[in-house]
Amino acid sequence: MKAAMLQEFGSIESFEIAELPTPSPKSKEVLVKVYATSVNPLDYQVRRGDYKNELELPVITGHDVSGEIVELGPGVENFKVGDQVYYTPEIFKGHGSYAEFHVAHESIIAIKPKNISHLEAATLPLAAGTAWEMLVTRAQLKINQTILVHGGAGGVGIPTIQIAKAMGAIVYTTAKKAHHKFLLELGADFVIDYETEDYLQVINQLTNNKGVDVIIDTIGGNTLSDSGKVLNQLGQVVTLVDIEKPQNLIAAWGKNATYHFVFTRQNRNKLDELTKLVETNKLKPVLNKVFPLSEIGKAHGLLEYRTGDKDFYGKIGIEVEKEL
């Protein structure tokens, strides 16, 4: 099989297309022919060496799969050859999705939504799965609660807005002006221009200084410490970003706040729930650009550095093989 091998940590030139043996599924595993994958911030963080202690080079990276089961290992009970599936590979365990075939345990895969393509489906497992975990598993968002999504036009921000609206929340988000129309059409109730407006001031105005019930942080930096200033009493902050430096959370302490730190987990149940949302048109993939596997480095450059498109939003799909 062909695979994009990461030969060394560093630049977008670090990938090499190599020919490797096709893996074989073991007990409770399936072999999936990969039609599509995608690019996430986690992917370029891995490539540049942020998690180099977790991986041994050379390695196949990538954290989204949409494809077809072509072989079953012993004891597989829930799937059959020919099933169209999607999932996130186990992070930092085994090889990732930048390859023509991938082996996965049946407990982490799910049937792909029938009303979208493999390229669209490949944008969802890690990003929308993380959004689901933040909103449903951790924050346990309730109808009519208010939520602020930092970075609404990002890969995780987009499904977060849609899932929060499907759950009946009032959604505020931050984004550059070029993305406001799109995010309002997506379902956001109010979009704040982070380049020209102070979101702390705007949120306090919108909520009469009450603050919001839930804050979703996809940005990092000082978001954790500042967010407490616009949090309601007993509010919650959910972040998926590593903490690079100590944070002063005194503002959140005064609000009796709860903080959740999310590193997404793989399981079939949340993918099945996402499938229901997709098939009822409550969650729509936003596939903005598509690259072939041979141009995986270029795709990384676009997401990490906005190479060639400073106003890029949504997800980048990687076509591994054309659908039948």
C-alpha positions in Angstrom: 0.0 0.0 0.0 1.0 3.6 -0.5 1.4 5.7 2.6 2.7 9.2 3.6 5.5 8.4 6.0 6.7 11.1 8.4 10.5 10.6 8.2 11.5 13.3 10.7 9.8 15.9 12.9 9.7 19.4 11.5 8.6 21.1 8.3 5.9 20.3 5.8 8.6 18.7 3.6 9.0 15.9 6.2 6.6 13.5 4.5 7.6 10.8 2.0 5.2 8.7 -0.1 6.4 5.1 0.5 5.2 1.6 -0.6 4.5 -0.6 2.5 3.0 -4.0 3.2 -0.8 -3.9 3.7 -1.5 -4.7 7.4 -3.6 -7.6 8.5 -6.4 -7.4 11.0 -6.1 -9.3 14.3 -8.8 -10.4 16.8 -11.7 -7.9 16.8 -10.1 -5.8 14.1 -11.1 -4.8 10.6 -9.0 -3.8 7.6 -10.4 -0.6 6.0 -9.7 0.6 2.5 -9.2 4.3 3.1 -11.0 6.6 0.6 -10.4 9.8 2.5 -8.8 11.4 5.5 -8.4 15.0 6.6 -6.0 17.4 8.3 -6.4 18.7 11.9 -4.3 20.9 14.1 -3.3 17.7 16.0 -1.8 16.5 12.7 0.6 19.4 12.2 1.4 19.5 15.9 2.5 15.8 15.6 4.4 16.6 12.4 6.4 19.4 13.9 7.3 17.4 17.0 5.0 18.6 19.8 4.4 14.9 20.7 7.7 13.4 19.7 8.0 11.5 22.9 4.8 9.6 22.0 5.9 8.4 18.6 8.8 6.5 17.0 9.9 7.5 13.6 9.3 6.8 10.8 5.6 6.8 11.4 2.3 7.1 9.5 0.3 9.9 11.1 -3.3 11.1 10.5 -6.4 11.1 12.7 -9.5 10.6 10.5 -10.6 7.7 8.3 -13.6 7.2 6.0 -13.6 4.1 3.9 -14.8 0.5 3.3 -14.2 -2.7 5.3 -12.4 -5.2 3.0 -11.4 -7.8 5.6 -12.5 -9.0 9.0 -10.2 -10.3 11.8 -11.3 -13.2 14.0 -14.2 -12.5 16.3 -15.6 -9.3 14.7 -19.3 -9.2 15.5 -20.7 -5.8 14.5 -19.5 -5.3 11.0 -19.2 -7.1 7.6 -17.1 -6.8 4.5 -18.4 -3.9 2.4 -19.6 -1.7 5.3 -18.8 2.0 4.8 -17.3 3.3 8.0 -15.7 6.3 9.6 -13.6 6.8 12.7 -10.6 8.3 14.4 -7.6 5.9 14.8 -6.4 5.3 18.3 -4.1 8.3 18.9 -0.4 7.5 19.4 -1.2 3.8 19.0 -0.3 2.1 15.8 -0.2 3.9 12.4 -2.6 6.6 11.4 -4.8 7.4 8.5 -2.4 8.8 5.8 -2.4 5.5 3.9 -4.4 3.4 1.5 -5.4 0.9 4.2 -5.8 1.1 8.0 -6.5 -1.5 10.7 -8.8 -0.6 13.5 -10.5 -2.3 16.5 -14.3 -2.7 15.8 -15.1 -0.8 19.1 -13.9 2.6 17.7 -15.6 2.5 14.2 -19.1 3.4 13.1 -21.2 3.2 9.9 -20.7 6.3 7.8 -23.6 8.7 7.3 -25.4 7.6 4.1 -26.1 11.1 2.9 -22.5 12.4 2.6 -19.4 11.4 0.7 -16.3 9.8 2.1 -14.4 13.1 1.8 -17.1 14.9 3.8 -17.3 12.1 6.4 -13.5 12.2 6.9 -13.8 15.7 8.2 -15.9 14.7 11.1 -14.5 11.9 13.4 -11.8 13.9 15.3 -13.3 17.4 15.0 -17.0 16.7 15.5 -16.2 13.9 17.9 -14.2 16.3 20.1 -17.1 18.8 19.9 -19.5 16.1 21.0 -17.3 15.2 23.9 -17.0 18.8 25.0 -20.7 19.7 24.8 -22.4 16.4 25.7 -20.0 14.3 27.8 -18.3 17.1 29.7 -20.5 20.3 29.8 -23.8 18.4 29.5 -25.2 21.4 27.7 -28.9 22.1 28.3 -31.6 23.7 26.2 -31.6 27.5 26.4 -28.2 27.7 28.0 -25.8 30.3 26.6 -22.5 29.3 25.1 -19.4 31.1 23.8 -17.4 29.3 21.2 -13.9 30.7 20.7 -12.8 30.2 17.1 -16.1 29.4 15.5 -14.7 29.1 11.9 -12.2 26.4 12.9 -12.4 22.7 12.3 -13.8 22.1 15.8 -15.6 25.4 16.1 -17.9 24.7 13.1 -19.4 21.4 14.4 -19.5 22.8 18.0 -21.8 25.6 16.8 -24.0 23.1 15.0 -24.2 20.6 17.8 -24.9 23.3 20.4 -27.8 24.6 18.2 -29.1 21.1 17.8 -29.1 20.9 21.6 -31.2 24.1 21.9 -28.4 26.5 23.1 -28.0 30.2 22.4 -24.6 30.4 20.7 -22.1 33.3 20.6 -18.8 32.9 18.8 -15.7 34.7 17.8 -14.3 35.0 14.3 -12.8 37.4 11.8 -15.2 39.6 9.9 -14.8 37.6 6.7 -16.4 34.6 8.3 -19.4 36.2 10.0 -22.0 35.7 7.3 -21.1 32.0 7.0 -21.3 31.4 10.8 -24.6 33.1 11.1 -26.0 30.9 8.3 -24.5 27.9 10.2 -26.6 28.8 13.2 -24.6 31.1 15.5 -26.9 33.7 17.2 -24.1 36.4 17.4 -20.6 36.6 16.0 -17.9 38.8 17.5 -15.1 40.2 15.4 -12.0 39.3 17.5 -9.8 41.5 15.4 -11.7 44.8 16.1 -13.9 44.0 19.2 -13.2 43.0 22.8 -15.2 39.9 23.3 -15.3 40.4 27.0 -17.0 43.7 26.6 -19.4 42.4 23.9 -20.5 39.3 25.9 -21.1 41.3 29.0 -23.2 43.8 27.0 -25.2 40.9 25.3 -25.9 39.2 28.6 -26.4 42.3 30.9 -23.2 41.3 32.7 -24.6 37.9 33.6 -22.1 36.0 31.4 -22.5 32.8 29.6 -23.1 29.3 31.0 -20.5 27.4 28.9 -17.3 28.5 27.2 -15.6 26.3 24.6 -11.9 27.1 24.1 -10.3 26.0 20.8 -7.7 28.8 20.8 -5.5 28.6 23.9 -3.2 31.4 25.1 -4.9 33.5 27.7 -8.4 32.2 26.9 -8.6 30.2 30.1 -7.8 33.1 32.4 -9.8 35.7 30.5 -12.9 33.6 30.0 -13.7 33.6 33.7 -14.5 37.3 33.3 -17.6 36.5 31.1 -18.7 33.3 32.9 -22.0 32.9 34.7 -22.2 31.7 38.3 -21.5 27.9 38.3 -20.4 28.2 34.6 -18.2 25.8 32.8 -15.1 26.2 30.6 -14.1 23.3 28.3 -10.8 23.5 26.5 -9.0 21.2 24.1 -5.8 23.2 24.0 -2.6 22.4 25.9 -1.7 24.9 28.7 1.7 26.3 27.8 2.1 28.6 30.8 0.5 29.0 34.3 -3.0 30.6 34.2 -4.5 32.9 36.8 -8.0 31.6 37.3 -9.1 34.0 40.1 -12.0 35.4 38.0 -13.3 31.9 37.5 -12.8 31.0 41.2 -15.2 33.8 42.0 -17.8 32.3 39.7 -17.6 28.8 41.3 -16.6 27.6 37.8 -15.8 24.1 36.5 -13.0 23.5 34.1 -12.8 20.5 31.7 -9.6 19.6 29.8 -10.4 17.4 26.8 -8.1 15.0 24.9 -10.7 13.2 22.7 -11.4 9.6 23.2 -12.4 7.0 20.5 -15.6 5.1 20.7 -18.5 4.1 18.5 -21.3 5.6 20.5 -20.5 9.2 19.9 -20.0 8.5 16.2 -23.4 6.9 16.0 -24.9 10.0 17.6 -23.0 12.2 15.1 -24.4 10.1 12.2 -28.0 10.7 13.4 -27.3 14.5 13.4 -25.8 14.3 9.9 -28.6 12.2 8.5 -31.2 14.6 9.9 -29.2 17.6 8.4 -28.5 19.1 11.9 -24.7 18.7 11.4 -23.2 19.5 8.0 -19.6 18.9 7.1 -17.8 22.0 5.9 -15.2 20.7 3.4 -13.3 23.7 2.0 -10.3 22.2 0.2 -9.2 18.8 -1.1 -5.7 17.6 -1.7 -4.4 14.2 -2.9 -2.3 12.1 -0.5 0.8 13.0 -2.4 0.3 16.7 -1.4 -0.2 16.1 2.3 2.6 18.6 3.1 0.9 21.3 1.1 -2.4 20.6 3.0 -0.5 20.9 6.3 0.9 24.3 5.1 -2.6 25.6 4.4 -4.0 24.7 7.8 -1.0 25.7 9.9 0.2 28.8 8.0 -2.8 29.6 5.8 -0.4 29.3 2.8 -2.2 30.8 -0.2 -5.5 31.5 1.7 -5.3 33.8 4.8 -9.1 33.6 5.2 -9.4 29.8 5.0 -12.1 28.2 7.2 -13.6 24.7 7.7 -11.8 21.5 7.0 -9.2 20.1 4.5 -10.0 16.7 3.0 -7.3 14.3 1.7 -8.4 12.1 -1.1 -6.6 8.8 -0.8 -8.6 6.9 -3.4 -11.6 8.0 -5.5 -14.9 6.6 -4.5 -16.6 4.0 -6.7 
